[in-house]
Amino acid sequence: MRPNSPFVVWRASSHSVNGGACVEWAPEEAATTGTVPVRDSKNPDGPVLAFPAAGWQAFVATLHKHATR
């Protein structure tokens, strides 16, 4: 994974409002490597967490399930 590479394109969460504190992920990197890199938008040079794609999908599905209750 190359999270600090200038070629990695980071995307903010769709639930982010006005560029606020949110989670960013790199979908192209995820599609290429099968690993989903995630970082804090307030600290783009900070640590990056990496999740297997299946684990990330399960996490997002669980959040979505609980958010729609």
All heavy atoms as TSV, in Angstrom:
chain	resi	resn	atom	element	x	y	z
A	1	MET	N	N	0.849	-1.176	0.000
A	1	MET	CA	C	0.000	0.000	0.000
A	1	MET	C	C	0.893	1.237	0.000
A	1	MET	O	O	1.941	1.258	0.622
A	1	MET	CB	C	-0.903	0.001	1.231
A	1	MET	CG	C	-1.917	1.103	1.185
A	1	MET	SD	S	-3.144	1.032	2.494
A	1	MET	CE	C	-2.172	1.350	3.907
A	2	ARG	N	N	0.448	2.269	-0.650
A	2	ARG	CA	C	1.229	3.499	-0.765
A	2	ARG	C	C	0.405	4.696	-0.313
A	2	ARG	O	O	0.133	5.612	-1.079
A	2	ARG	CB	C	1.703	3.677	-2.187
A	2	ARG	CG	C	0.698	3.158	-3.154
A	2	ARG	CD	C	0.997	3.177	-4.585
A	2	ARG	NE	N	-0.354	3.147	-5.164
A	2	ARG	CZ	C	-0.774	3.888	-6.136
A	2	ARG	NH1	N	0.021	4.703	-6.727
A	2	ARG	NH2	N	-1.999	3.818	-6.561
A	3	PRO	N	N	-0.063	4.728	0.944
A	3	PRO	CA	C	-1.014	5.737	1.413
A	3	PRO	C	C	-0.524	7.168	1.355
A	3	PRO	O	O	-1.321	8.078	1.201
A	3	PRO	CB	C	-1.304	5.325	2.854
A	3	PRO	CG	C	-0.117	4.543	3.264
A	3	PRO	CD	C	0.359	3.837	2.016
A	4	ASN	N	N	0.774	7.395	1.473
A	4	ASN	CA	C	1.271	8.764	1.448
A	4	ASN	C	C	1.755	9.182	0.068
A	4	ASN	O	O	2.313	10.253	-0.093
A	4	ASN	CB	C	2.389	8.942	2.485
A	4	ASN	CG	C	1.826	8.803	3.889
A	4	ASN	OD1	O	0.712	9.195	4.147
A	4	ASN	ND2	N	2.596	8.220	4.767
A	5	SER	N	N	1.533	8.353	-0.907
A	5	SER	CA	C	1.915	8.673	-2.269
A	5	SER	C	C	1.033	9.799	-2.805
A	5	SER	O	O	-0.171	9.834	-2.542
A	5	SER	CB	C	1.748	7.437	-3.155
A	5	SER	OG	O	1.809	7.790	-4.516
A	6	PRO	N	N	1.607	10.706	-3.573
A	6	PRO	CA	C	0.787	11.770	-4.169
A	6	PRO	C	C	-0.190	11.237	-5.209
A	6	PRO	O	O	-1.083	11.947	-5.643
A	6	PRO	CB	C	1.820	12.697	-4.805
A	6	PRO	CG	C	3.039	11.867	-4.992
A	6	PRO	CD	C	3.011	10.829	-3.908
A	7	PHE	N	N	-0.036	9.972	-5.587
A	7	PHE	CA	C	-0.915	9.384	-6.586
A	7	PHE	C	C	-2.175	8.759	-5.988
A	7	PHE	O	O	-3.083	8.396	-6.711
A	7	PHE	CB	C	-0.161	8.346	-7.410
A	7	PHE	CG	C	1.039	8.923	-8.097
A	7	PHE	CD1	C	2.310	8.615	-7.655
A	7	PHE	CD2	C	0.899	9.805	-9.146
A	7	PHE	CE1	C	3.430	9.156	-8.273
A	7	PHE	CE2	C	2.007	10.366	-9.771
A	7	PHE	CZ	C	3.272	10.039	-9.327
A	8	VAL	N	N	-2.223	8.619	-4.677
A	8	VAL	CA	C	-3.415	8.068	-4.018
A	8	VAL	C	C	-4.449	9.178	-3.904
A	8	VAL	O	O	-4.164	10.268	-3.414
A	8	VAL	CB	C	-3.075	7.500	-2.629
A	8	VAL	CG1	C	-4.337	7.068	-1.898
A	8	VAL	CG2	C	-2.123	6.327	-2.760
A	9	VAL	N	N	-5.651	8.906	-4.385
A	9	VAL	CA	C	-6.735	9.888	-4.337
A	9	VAL	C	C	-7.637	9.543	-3.157
A	9	VAL	O	O	-8.216	8.454	-3.103
A	9	VAL	CB	C	-7.548	9.880	-5.651
A	9	VAL	CG1	C	-8.709	10.854	-5.568
A	9	VAL	CG2	C	-6.645	10.180	-6.834
A	10	TRP	N	N	-7.720	10.472	-2.222
A	10	TRP	CA	C	-8.530	10.276	-1.026
A	10	TRP	C	C	-9.907	10.891	-1.224
A	10	TRP	O	O	-10.049	11.947	-1.829
A	10	TRP	CB	C	-7.845	10.913	0.181
A	10	TRP	CG	C	-6.584	10.201	0.550
A	10	TRP	CD1	C	-5.327	10.500	0.148
A	10	TRP	CD2	C	-6.478	9.043	1.385
A	10	TRP	NE1	N	-4.429	9.608	0.672
A	10	TRP	CE2	C	-5.112	8.699	1.446
A	10	TRP	CE3	C	-7.398	8.271	2.090
A	10	TRP	CZ2	C	-4.652	7.617	2.181
A	10	TRP	CZ3	C	-6.931	7.185	2.817
A	10	TRP	CH2	C	-5.581	6.872	2.856
A	11	ARG	N	N	-10.929	10.234	-0.703
A	11	ARG	CA	C	-12.312	10.714	-0.779
A	11	ARG	C	C	-12.858	10.838	0.635
A	11	ARG	O	O	-12.654	9.959	1.463
A	11	ARG	CB	C	-13.195	9.730	-1.546
A	11	ARG	CG	C	-12.684	9.390	-2.910
A	11	ARG	CD	C	-13.423	10.179	-3.957
A	11	ARG	NE	N	-12.990	9.733	-5.271
A	11	ARG	CZ	C	-12.358	10.504	-6.133
A	11	ARG	NH1	N	-12.082	11.736	-5.823
A	11	ARG	NH2	N	-11.997	10.044	-7.301
A	12	ALA	N	N	-13.589	11.916	0.879
A	12	ALA	CA	C	-14.209	12.117	2.180
A	12	ALA	C	C	-15.477	11.284	2.278
A	12	ALA	O	O	-16.097	10.945	1.270
A	12	ALA	CB	C	-14.541	13.587	2.389
A	13	SER	N	N	-15.868	10.997	3.484
A	13	SER	CA	C	-17.120	10.295	3.729
A	13	SER	C	C	-18.273	11.077	3.123
A	13	SER	O	O	-18.297	12.306	3.158
A	13	SER	CB	C	-17.338	10.157	5.235
A	13	SER	OG	O	-18.661	9.785	5.507
A	14	SER	N	N	-19.249	10.372	2.592
A	14	SER	CA	C	-20.432	11.037	2.031
A	14	SER	C	C	-21.263	11.697	3.123
A	14	SER	O	O	-22.139	12.503	2.834
A	14	SER	CB	C	-21.282	10.039	1.247
A	14	SER	OG	O	-21.717	9.004	2.103
A	15	HIS	N	N	-20.976	11.376	4.374
A	15	HIS	CA	C	-21.711	11.972	5.495
A	15	HIS	C	C	-20.997	13.187	6.067
A	15	HIS	O	O	-21.456	13.786	7.027
A	15	HIS	CB	C	-21.935	10.932	6.599
A	15	HIS	CG	C	-22.823	9.817	6.139
A	15	HIS	ND1	N	-24.190	9.940	6.084
A	15	HIS	CD2	C	-22.533	8.583	5.680
A	15	HIS	CE1	C	-24.710	8.814	5.619
A	15	HIS	NE2	N	-23.715	7.976	5.365
A	16	SER	N	N	-19.894	13.566	5.463
A	16	SER	CA	C	-19.155	14.738	5.919
A	16	SER	C	C	-19.915	15.993	5.524
A	16	SER	O	O	-20.411	16.114	4.409
A	16	SER	CB	C	-17.768	14.757	5.279
A	16	SER	OG	O	-17.090	15.924	5.639
A	17	VAL	N	N	-19.985	16.945	6.433
A	17	VAL	CA	C	-20.697	18.184	6.168
A	17	VAL	C	C	-19.706	19.341	6.179
A	17	VAL	O	O	-18.949	19.515	7.126
A	17	VAL	CB	C	-21.797	18.416	7.233
A	17	VAL	CG1	C	-22.528	19.717	6.979
A	17	VAL	CG2	C	-22.758	17.246	7.256
A	18	ASN	N	N	-19.705	20.143	5.131
A	18	ASN	CA	C	-18.861	21.337	5.038
A	18	ASN	C	C	-17.395	21.058	5.318
A	18	ASN	O	O	-16.732	21.844	5.984
A	18	ASN	CB	C	-19.376	22.432	5.979
A	18	ASN	CG	C	-20.757	22.899	5.582
A	18	ASN	OD1	O	-21.089	22.952	4.401
A	18	ASN	ND2	N	-21.572	23.238	6.557
A	19	GLY	N	N	-16.888	19.950	4.854
A	19	GLY	CA	C	-15.473	19.647	5.046
A	19	GLY	C	C	-15.082	19.413	6.489
A	19	GLY	O	O	-13.935	19.576	6.863
A	20	GLY	N	N	-16.031	19.032	7.312
A	20	GLY	CA	C	-15.757	18.821	8.729
A	20	GLY	C	C	-14.919	17.591	8.991
A	20	GLY	O	O	-14.425	16.937	8.087
A	21	ALA	N	N	-14.749	17.303	10.247
A	21	ALA	CA	C	-13.967	16.144	10.660
A	21	ALA	C	C	-14.635	14.875	10.148
A	21	ALA	O	O	-15.797	14.629	10.438
A	21	ALA	CB	C	-13.849	16.116	12.174
A	22	CYS	N	N	-13.910	14.128	9.384
A	22	CYS	CA	C	-14.502	12.906	8.831
A	22	CYS	C	C	-13.427	11.875	8.535
A	22	CYS	O	O	-12.246	12.114	8.703
A	22	CYS	CB	C	-15.296	13.222	7.574
A	22	CYS	SG	S	-14.301	13.837	6.216
A	23	VAL	N	N	-13.879	10.777	8.048
A	23	VAL	CA	C	-13.011	9.685	7.624
A	23	VAL	C	C	-12.838	9.801	6.115
A	23	VAL	O	O	-13.784	10.095	5.399
A	23	VAL	CB	C	-13.652	8.329	7.989
A	23	VAL	CG1	C	-12.902	7.182	7.366
A	23	VAL	CG2	C	-13.728	8.170	9.493
A	24	GLU	N	N	-11.620	9.583	5.654
A	24	GLU	CA	C	-11.358	9.538	4.220
A	24	GLU	C	C	-10.884	8.135	3.861
A	24	GLU	O	O	-10.278	7.450	4.676
A	24	GLU	CB	C	-10.258	10.537	3.837
A	24	GLU	CG	C	-10.646	11.972	4.028
A	24	GLU	CD	C	-9.523	12.919	3.655
A	24	GLU	OE1	O	-8.341	12.598	3.904
A	24	GLU	OE2	O	-9.835	13.982	3.114
A	25	TRP	N	N	-11.176	7.740	2.644
A	25	TRP	CA	C	-10.714	6.461	2.155
A	25	TRP	C	C	-10.238	6.632	0.720
A	25	TRP	O	O	-10.521	7.652	0.081
A	25	TRP	CB	C	-11.792	5.405	2.290
A	25	TRP	CG	C	-12.943	5.536	1.336
A	25	TRP	CD1	C	-13.816	6.596	1.219
A	25	TRP	CD2	C	-13.360	4.587	0.372
A	25	TRP	NE1	N	-14.733	6.351	0.242
A	25	TRP	CE2	C	-14.478	5.117	-0.296
A	25	TRP	CE3	C	-12.898	3.338	0.006
A	25	TRP	CZ2	C	-15.141	4.438	-1.314
A	25	TRP	CZ3	C	-13.559	2.661	-1.002
A	25	TRP	CH2	C	-14.674	3.213	-1.649
A	26	ALA	N	N	-9.496	5.660	0.221
A	26	ALA	CA	C	-8.939	5.721	-1.129
A	26	ALA	C	C	-9.524	4.598	-1.978
A	26	ALA	O	O	-8.995	3.489	-2.007
A	26	ALA	CB	C	-7.418	5.632	-1.073
A	27	PRO	N	N	-10.659	4.875	-2.657
A	27	PRO	CA	C	-11.344	3.807	-3.390
A	27	PRO	C	C	-10.535	3.190	-4.528
A	27	PRO	O	O	-10.624	1.982	-4.753
A	27	PRO	CB	C	-12.615	4.477	-3.914
A	27	PRO	CG	C	-12.380	5.939	-3.820
A	27	PRO	CD	C	-11.372	6.146	-2.738
A	28	GLU	N	N	-9.753	3.987	-5.241
A	28	GLU	CA	C	-8.965	3.422	-6.331
A	28	GLU	C	C	-7.893	2.473	-5.796
A	28	GLU	O	O	-7.618	1.435	-6.380
A	28	GLU	CB	C	-8.321	4.539	-7.172
A	28	GLU	CG	C	-9.323	5.336	-7.988
A	28	GLU	CD	C	-9.949	6.494	-7.213
A	28	GLU	OE1	O	-9.544	6.745	-6.045
A	28	GLU	OE2	O	-10.857	7.139	-7.752
A	29	GLU	N	N	-7.293	2.848	-4.679
A	29	GLU	CA	C	-6.297	1.980	-4.039
A	29	GLU	C	C	-6.958	0.677	-3.584
A	29	GLU	O	O	-6.403	-0.408	-3.753
A	29	GLU	CB	C	-5.657	2.704	-2.853
A	29	GLU	CG	C	-4.499	1.994	-2.244
A	29	GLU	CD	C	-3.229	2.048	-3.087
A	29	GLU	OE1	O	-3.139	2.801	-4.063
A	29	GLU	OE2	O	-2.303	1.286	-2.750
A	30	ALA	N	N	-8.165	0.801	-3.040
A	30	ALA	CA	C	-8.897	-0.386	-2.590
A	30	ALA	C	C	-9.204	-1.313	-3.764
A	30	ALA	O	O	-9.049	-2.529	-3.659
A	30	ALA	CB	C	-10.181	0.032	-1.881
A	31	ALA	N	N	-9.627	-0.727	-4.882
A	31	ALA	CA	C	-9.954	-1.538	-6.055
A	31	ALA	C	C	-8.721	-2.230	-6.627
A	31	ALA	O	O	-8.802	-3.355	-7.114
A	31	ALA	CB	C	-10.610	-0.666	-7.119
A	32	THR	N	N	-7.589	-1.564	-6.540
A	32	THR	CA	C	-6.350	-2.104	-7.093
A	32	THR	C	C	-5.731	-3.176	-6.202
A	32	THR	O	O	-5.248	-4.198	-6.693
A	32	THR	CB	C	-5.317	-0.972	-7.291
A	32	THR	OG1	O	-5.884	0.003	-8.162
A	32	THR	CG2	C	-4.026	-1.487	-7.869
A	33	THR	N	N	-5.749	-2.943	-4.883
A	33	THR	CA	C	-5.021	-3.831	-3.974
A	33	THR	C	C	-5.903	-4.779	-3.169
A	33	THR	O	O	-5.409	-5.731	-2.586
A	33	THR	CB	C	-4.208	-3.008	-2.961
A	33	THR	OG1	O	-5.115	-2.281	-2.120
A	33	THR	CG2	C	-3.259	-2.051	-3.659
A	34	GLY	N	N	-7.214	-4.465	-3.066
A	34	GLY	CA	C	-8.096	-5.272	-2.226
A	34	GLY	C	C	-8.010	-4.894	-0.757
A	34	GLY	O	O	-8.636	-5.513	0.087
A	35	THR	N	N	-7.226	-3.857	-0.461
A	35	THR	CA	C	-7.087	-3.349	0.898
A	35	THR	C	C	-7.614	-1.922	0.921
A	35	THR	O	O	-7.258	-1.112	0.059
A	35	THR	CB	C	-5.609	-3.365	1.333
A	35	THR	OG1	O	-5.151	-4.718	1.288
A	35	THR	CG2	C	-5.438	-2.834	2.739
A	36	VAL	N	N	-8.460	-1.608	1.895
A	36	VAL	CA	C	-9.074	-0.288	1.981
A	36	VAL	C	C	-8.289	0.585	2.961
A	36	VAL	O	O	-8.326	0.356	4.169
A	36	VAL	CB	C	-10.546	-0.388	2.433
A	36	VAL	CG1	C	-11.190	0.985	2.485
A	36	VAL	CG2	C	-11.324	-1.316	1.510
A	37	PRO	N	N	-7.577	1.608	2.457
A	37	PRO	CA	C	-6.881	2.523	3.342
A	37	PRO	C	C	-7.842	3.594	3.864
A	37	PRO	O	O	-8.655	4.132	3.112
A	37	PRO	CB	C	-5.793	3.139	2.463
A	37	PRO	CG	C	-6.245	2.942	1.065
A	37	PRO	CD	C	-7.238	1.830	1.066
A	38	VAL	N	N	-7.736	3.898	5.148
A	38	VAL	CA	C	-8.633	4.855	5.808
A	38	VAL	C	C	-7.778	5.784	6.669
A	38	VAL	O	O	-6.840	5.337	7.327
A	38	VAL	CB	C	-9.658	4.110	6.699
A	38	VAL	CG1	C	-10.590	5.078	7.401
A	38	VAL	CG2	C	-10.456	3.115	5.874
A	39	ARG	N	N	-8.123	7.085	6.653
A	39	ARG	CA	C	-7.372	8.040	7.469
A	39	ARG	C	C	-8.309	9.121	8.011
A	39	ARG	O	O	-9.441	9.281	7.564
A	39	ARG	CB	C	-6.241	8.681	6.674
A	39	ARG	CG	C	-6.731	9.653	5.613
A	39	ARG	CD	C	-5.579	10.251	4.849
A	39	ARG	NE	N	-6.045	11.253	3.896
A	39	ARG	CZ	C	-5.276	11.902	3.062
A	39	ARG	NH1	N	-3.974	11.664	3.045
A	39	ARG	NH2	N	-5.777	12.792	2.234
A	40	ASP	N	N	-7.797	9.888	8.948
A	40	ASP	CA	C	-8.517	11.005	9.558
A	40	ASP	C	C	-8.296	12.239	8.688
A	40	ASP	O	O	-7.150	12.638	8.448
A	40	ASP	CB	C	-7.979	11.244	10.970
A	40	ASP	CG	C	-8.653	12.361	11.722
A	40	ASP	OD1	O	-9.425	13.135	11.117
A	40	ASP	OD2	O	-8.398	12.472	12.931
A	41	SER	N	N	-9.357	12.882	8.238
A	41	SER	CA	C	-9.221	14.037	7.352
A	41	SER	C	C	-8.519	15.213	8.020
A	41	SER	O	O	-7.917	16.045	7.348
A	41	SER	CB	C	-10.591	14.481	6.842
A	41	SER	OG	O	-11.381	14.956	7.912
A	42	LYS	N	N	-8.581	15.289	9.345
A	42	LYS	CA	C	-7.931	16.386	10.065
A	42	LYS	C	C	-6.416	16.196	10.143
A	42	LYS	O	O	-5.697	17.130	10.453
A	42	LYS	CB	C	-8.482	16.509	11.487
A	42	LYS	CG	C	-9.955	16.864	11.565
A	42	LYS	CD	C	-10.423	17.019	13.007
A	42	LYS	CE	C	-10.038	15.929	13.942
A	42	LYS	NZ	N	-10.688	14.664	13.923
A	43	ASN	N	N	-5.962	14.971	9.879
A	43	ASN	CA	C	-4.538	14.656	10.001
A	43	ASN	C	C	-4.095	13.824	8.788
A	43	ASN	O	O	-3.759	12.647	8.918
A	43	ASN	CB	C	-4.295	13.894	11.308
A	43	ASN	CG	C	-2.830	13.699	11.598
A	43	ASN	OD1	O	-1.969	14.279	10.952
A	43	ASN	ND2	N	-2.537	12.858	12.567
A	44	PRO	N	N	-4.083	14.437	7.599
A	44	PRO	CA	C	-3.796	13.661	6.396
A	44	PRO	C	C	-2.393	13.072	6.339
A	44	PRO	O	O	-2.163	12.114	5.601
A	44	PRO	CB	C	-4.018	14.660	5.261
A	44	PRO	CG	C	-3.915	16.002	5.889
A	44	PRO	CD	C	-4.367	15.838	7.320
A	45	ASP	N	N	-1.466	13.607	7.107
A	45	ASP	CA	C	-0.116	13.039	7.133
A	45	ASP	C	C	0.072	12.046	8.278
A	45	ASP	O	O	1.161	11.525	8.476
A	45	ASP	CB	C	0.925	14.163	7.259
A	45	ASP	CG	C	0.942	15.055	6.031
A	45	ASP	OD1	O	0.780	14.521	4.920
A	45	ASP	OD2	O	1.083	16.279	6.179
A	46	GLY	N	N	-1.005	11.799	9.010
A	46	GLY	CA	C	-0.954	10.887	10.145
A	46	GLY	C	C	-1.072	9.439	9.716
A	46	GLY	O	O	-0.939	9.108	8.532
A	47	PRO	N	N	-1.335	8.575	10.662
A	47	PRO	CA	C	-1.404	7.142	10.363
A	47	PRO	C	C	-2.574	6.787	9.459
A	47	PRO	O	O	-3.589	7.478	9.428
A	47	PRO	CB	C	-1.563	6.495	11.742
A	47	PRO	CG	C	-2.085	7.565	12.620
A	47	PRO	CD	C	-1.592	8.866	12.059
A	48	VAL	N	N	-2.401	5.715	8.744
A	48	VAL	CA	C	-3.431	5.178	7.860
A	48	VAL	C	C	-3.749	3.769	8.331
A	48	VAL	O	O	-2.843	2.971	8.574
A	48	VAL	CB	C	-2.931	5.150	6.393
A	48	VAL	CG1	C	-3.935	4.451	5.498
A	48	VAL	CG2	C	-2.661	6.563	5.904
A	49	LEU	N	N	-5.011	3.483	8.483
A	49	LEU	CA	C	-5.444	2.125	8.807
A	49	LEU	C	C	-5.756	1.414	7.499
A	49	LEU	O	O	-6.259	2.024	6.560
A	49	LEU	CB	C	-6.696	2.152	9.689
A	49	LEU	CG	C	-6.552	2.852	11.034
A	49	LEU	CD1	C	-7.899	2.902	11.738
A	49	LEU	CD2	C	-5.527	2.146	11.885
A	50	ALA	N	N	-5.481	0.133	7.440
A	50	ALA	CA	C	-5.747	-0.653	6.237
A	50	ALA	C	C	-6.614	-1.850	6.608
A	50	ALA	O	O	-6.290	-2.587	7.539
A	50	ALA	CB	C	-4.443	-1.115	5.614
A	51	PHE	N	N	-7.711	-2.006	5.896
A	51	PHE	CA	C	-8.660	-3.085	6.166
A	51	PHE	C	C	-8.819	-3.962	4.933
A	51	PHE	O	O	-8.862	-3.451	3.814
A	51	PHE	CB	C	-10.040	-2.503	6.509
A	51	PHE	CG	C	-10.047	-1.649	7.736
A	51	PHE	CD1	C	-9.882	-0.275	7.646
A	51	PHE	CD2	C	-10.209	-2.208	8.992
A	51	PHE	CE1	C	-9.887	0.527	8.779
A	51	PHE	CE2	C	-10.213	-1.418	10.127
A	51	PHE	CZ	C	-10.050	-0.047	10.018
A	52	PRO	N	N	-8.970	-5.272	5.128
A	52	PRO	CA	C	-9.333	-6.118	3.993
A	52	PRO	C	C	-10.692	-5.645	3.460
A	52	PRO	O	O	-11.558	-5.238	4.240
A	52	PRO	CB	C	-9.445	-7.519	4.591
A	52	PRO	CG	C	-8.747	-7.451	5.911
A	52	PRO	CD	C	-8.830	-6.030	6.372
A	53	ALA	N	N	-10.862	-5.684	2.159
A	53	ALA	CA	C	-12.092	-5.168	1.552
A	53	ALA	C	C	-13.352	-5.797	2.156
A	53	ALA	O	O	-14.331	-5.097	2.436
A	53	ALA	CB	C	-12.055	-5.377	0.043
A	54	ALA	N	N	-13.351	-7.094	2.379
A	54	ALA	CA	C	-14.534	-7.762	2.927
A	54	ALA	C	C	-14.845	-7.259	4.336
A	54	ALA	O	O	-16.008	-7.060	4.699
A	54	ALA	CB	C	-14.340	-9.274	2.936
A	55	GLY	N	N	-13.818	-7.036	5.138
A	55	GLY	CA	C	-14.018	-6.517	6.488
A	55	GLY	C	C	-14.567	-5.104	6.465
A	55	GLY	O	O	-15.447	-4.743	7.252
A	56	TRP	N	N	-14.041	-4.272	5.566
A	56	TRP	CA	C	-14.531	-2.887	5.442
A	56	TRP	C	C	-15.990	-2.869	4.987
A	56	TRP	O	O	-16.805	-2.115	5.496
A	56	TRP	CB	C	-13.650	-2.106	4.471
A	56	TRP	CG	C	-14.073	-0.681	4.334
A	56	TRP	CD1	C	-14.690	-0.115	3.271
A	56	TRP	CD2	C	-13.927	0.353	5.314
A	56	TRP	NE1	N	-14.937	1.214	3.517
A	56	TRP	CE2	C	-14.474	1.528	4.763
A	56	TRP	CE3	C	-13.393	0.396	6.588
A	56	TRP	CZ2	C	-14.489	2.730	5.455
A	56	TRP	CZ3	C	-13.411	1.608	7.276
A	56	TRP	CH2	C	-13.957	2.747	6.714
A	57	GLN	N	N	-16.333	-3.718	4.028
A	57	GLN	CA	C	-17.715	-3.793	3.552
A	57	GLN	C	C	-18.653	-4.199	4.677
A	57	GLN	O	O	-19.745	-3.641	4.822
A	57	GLN	CB	C	-17.829	-4.774	2.384
A	57	GLN	CG	C	-17.195	-4.250	1.119
A	57	GLN	CD	C	-17.125	-5.308	0.029
A	57	GLN	OE1	O	-17.233	-6.513	0.274
A	57	GLN	NE2	N	-16.922	-4.857	-1.196
A	58	ALA	N	N	-18.248	-5.157	5.493
A	58	ALA	CA	C	-19.078	-5.588	6.625
A	58	ALA	C	C	-19.242	-4.456	7.637
A	58	ALA	O	O	-20.331	-4.231	8.173
A	58	ALA	CB	C	-18.465	-6.814	7.291
A	59	PHE	N	N	-18.173	-3.714	7.905
A	59	PHE	CA	C	-18.209	-2.591	8.824
A	59	PHE	C	C	-19.181	-1.517	8.330
A	59	PHE	O	O	-20.049	-1.046	9.068
A	59	PHE	CB	C	-16.796	-2.018	8.974
A	59	PHE	CG	C	-16.725	-0.753	9.769
A	59	PHE	CD1	C	-16.949	-0.752	11.141
A	59	PHE	CD2	C	-16.419	0.443	9.146
A	59	PHE	CE1	C	-16.870	0.430	11.870
A	59	PHE	CE2	C	-16.336	1.618	9.863
A	59	PHE	CZ	C	-16.564	1.617	11.230
A	60	VAL	N	N	-19.058	-1.133	7.061
A	60	VAL	CA	C	-19.933	-0.104	6.495
A	60	VAL	C	C	-21.388	-0.576	6.478
A	60	VAL	O	O	-22.302	0.184	6.795
A	60	VAL	CB	C	-19.452	0.299	5.085
A	60	VAL	CG1	C	-20.461	1.201	4.385
A	60	VAL	CG2	C	-18.095	0.988	5.184
A	61	ALA	N	N	-21.614	-1.826	6.146
A	61	ALA	CA	C	-22.985	-2.356	6.140
A	61	ALA	C	C	-23.585	-2.319	7.536
A	61	ALA	O	O	-24.777	-1.981	7.707
A	61	ALA	CB	C	-22.992	-3.788	5.595
A	62	THR	N	N	-22.804	-2.625	8.544
A	62	THR	CA	C	-23.289	-2.580	9.923
A	62	THR	C	C	-23.613	-1.155	10.328
A	62	THR	O	O	-24.663	-0.895	10.941
A	62	THR	CB	C	-22.244	-3.187	10.881
A	62	THR	OG1	O	-22.030	-4.541	10.515
A	62	THR	CG2	C	-22.713	-3.120	12.325
A	63	LEU	N	N	-22.762	-0.209	9.980
A	63	LEU	CA	C	-23.049	1.193	10.288
A	63	LEU	C	C	-24.314	1.661	9.598
A	63	LEU	O	O	-25.153	2.338	10.201
A	63	LEU	CB	C	-21.887	2.089	9.848
A	63	LEU	CG	C	-20.597	1.984	10.636
A	63	LEU	CD1	C	-19.552	2.910	10.033
A	63	LEU	CD2	C	-20.819	2.326	12.090
A	64	HIS	N	N	-24.464	1.292	8.343
A	64	HIS	CA	C	-25.652	1.695	7.581
A	64	HIS	C	C	-26.915	1.095	8.191
A	64	HIS	O	O	-27.933	1.776	8.316
A	64	HIS	CB	C	-25.497	1.280	6.124
A	64	HIS	CG	C	-26.596	1.760	5.242
A	64	HIS	ND1	N	-26.980	3.079	5.193
A	64	HIS	CD2	C	-27.386	1.102	4.373
A	64	HIS	CE1	C	-27.971	3.211	4.337
A	64	HIS	NE2	N	-28.237	2.013	3.821
A	65	LYS	N	N	-26.820	-0.149	8.591
A	65	LYS	CA	C	-27.960	-0.837	9.207
A	65	LYS	C	C	-28.402	-0.112	10.485
A	65	LYS	O	O	-29.578	0.123	10.711
A	65	LYS	CB	C	-27.584	-2.277	9.519
A	65	LYS	CG	C	-28.644	-3.065	10.221
A	65	LYS	CD	C	-28.134	-4.473	10.517
A	65	LYS	CE	C	-29.075	-5.220	11.421
A	65	LYS	NZ	N	-28.531	-6.538	11.777
A	66	HIS	N	N	-27.444	0.281	11.311
A	66	HIS	CA	C	-27.758	0.945	12.573
A	66	HIS	C	C	-28.190	2.396	12.367
A	66	HIS	O	O	-28.953	2.937	13.156
A	66	HIS	CB	C	-26.577	0.867	13.542
A	66	HIS	CG	C	-26.368	-0.531	14.061
A	66	HIS	ND1	N	-27.176	-1.085	15.021
A	66	HIS	CD2	C	-25.465	-1.472	13.731
A	66	HIS	CE1	C	-26.775	-2.318	15.271
A	66	HIS	NE2	N	-25.741	-2.574	14.501
A	67	ALA	N	N	-27.716	3.029	11.309
A	67	ALA	CA	C	-28.072	4.418	11.033
A	67	ALA	C	C	-29.504	4.538	10.513
A	67	ALA	O	O	-30.120	5.587	10.647
A	67	ALA	CB	C	-27.108	5.014	10.024
A	68	THR	N	N	-30.041	3.478	9.937
A	68	THR	CA	C	-31.377	3.541	9.373
A	68	THR	C	C	-32.451	3.071	10.340
A	68	THR	O	O	-33.609	2.973	9.977
A	68	THR	CB	C	-31.447	2.708	8.074
A	68	THR	OG1	O	-31.072	1.348	8.365
A	68	THR	CG2	C	-30.548	3.274	7.005
A	69	ARG	N	N	-32.067	2.810	11.554
A	69	ARG	CA	C	-33.058	2.380	12.554
A	69	ARG	C	C	-33.846	3.534	13.076
A	69	ARG	O	O	-33.507	4.625	13.188
A	69	ARG	CB	C	-32.363	1.692	13.725
A	69	ARG	CG	C	-31.903	0.317	13.371
A	69	ARG	CD	C	-31.365	-0.366	14.601
A	69	ARG	NE	N	-30.998	-1.717	14.253
A	69	ARG	CZ	C	-30.468	-2.549	15.105
A	69	ARG	NH1	N	-30.255	-2.213	16.341
A	69	ARG	NH2	N	-30.167	-3.752	14.741
